[in-house]
Amino acid sequence: MKTQNLLINKNITIKSAISKMINISSKTLVVVNKNKNLLGTVSDGDIRKIIINKPQKFFNKSIEDIYTKDPVYLKNDEISYQKLSDLFIKFKIDLIPIVDDKNKVINVYRWFDILNKKNQKFKKINIPAVIMAGGKGERLLPLTEIFPKALIPIDGAPIVKKTIDMFLSYNLKNIFLILNHKSDLIINYLKKIKYDKSIKLKYLKETKSLGTAGGLFKLKNYKLENFILINCDIIINYDISLIVDFHKKHKNDLTICVANKKDKIQYGICENDEHNNLNNIIEKPTNEININTGFYIINKSLLNLIDKNKSLNMDKLIKRAIKNSLKIKIYKIDFINWKEIGMIKDYLNYLHE
């Protein structure tokens, strides 16, 4: 649909707005001025709120008092499939206007424009990936009494296959798996899958439990400059090529992907000093936290901080990197783009979503 068909003036009547929505089969229109500068959006929901009781009274009134004056939009140089998709999911809207640097509407994306997965074009990633799949999965008992965590089924296939398939969608073909607990089951399963010969799966077995980072020492035998590291119990619904580009652009030693979560507290919060004197009161504040997702981009420099055959968890490795003044940045994704199934309750919640 042409962008022009979705644009209306703020002085148009409610009746005319409804007629236009019906004629072009759109539940939302973009409100602009005579220069096509973005003013807001008006939806059928906005209209229903005002006319539900006395429709005849409001039909000939303009939309000026009812349209949304702080719409969700993107600037032309910010557009990516990922950003559009995130905004549609987060705000549950029908369309997103695109504006230039003068706030002029130059395009409009509608939800179904990007719903088709054929529109999602992933950029090729030319660095290897490492999947940490050696844990016992004790938090997933009793499921992991039967098979290892990497073979826990997600949407009809083991999560390790889902992770590998995700990497293959970026044309990434060099994948390492660090294994320990019930490793033979994982290897036998993956060997039965007829991957293309160009896809190289390398299995690095730990002889003892080395924690969530100790097994990375084995990568010193390979000439890796940067590589992706992912825990086998997480799901990332995000364009990971953007994270890789961020890592390379800033020349990071470590990039930690974090899930940004905002929680609104439903109470007034009183701040006081050590003598219980009130300093401030904040009504229903929003707390923002960044959760470590278990997805990283790592430079080979971090491998020098890992000792051979010594158990080491990822949080300790990160602290060593901080102590050694390595360059570490976080990359924020929205909380809705990340799922962890490492605990039985998280796994069951995922299955029932």
Order of alpha helices (4+ residues) and beta strands (2+ residues): beta-alpha-beta-beta-alpha-alpha-beta-alpha-beta-beta-alpha-beta-beta-beta-alpha-beta-alpha-beta-beta-beta-alpha-beta-beta-beta-beta-alpha-beta-beta-alpha
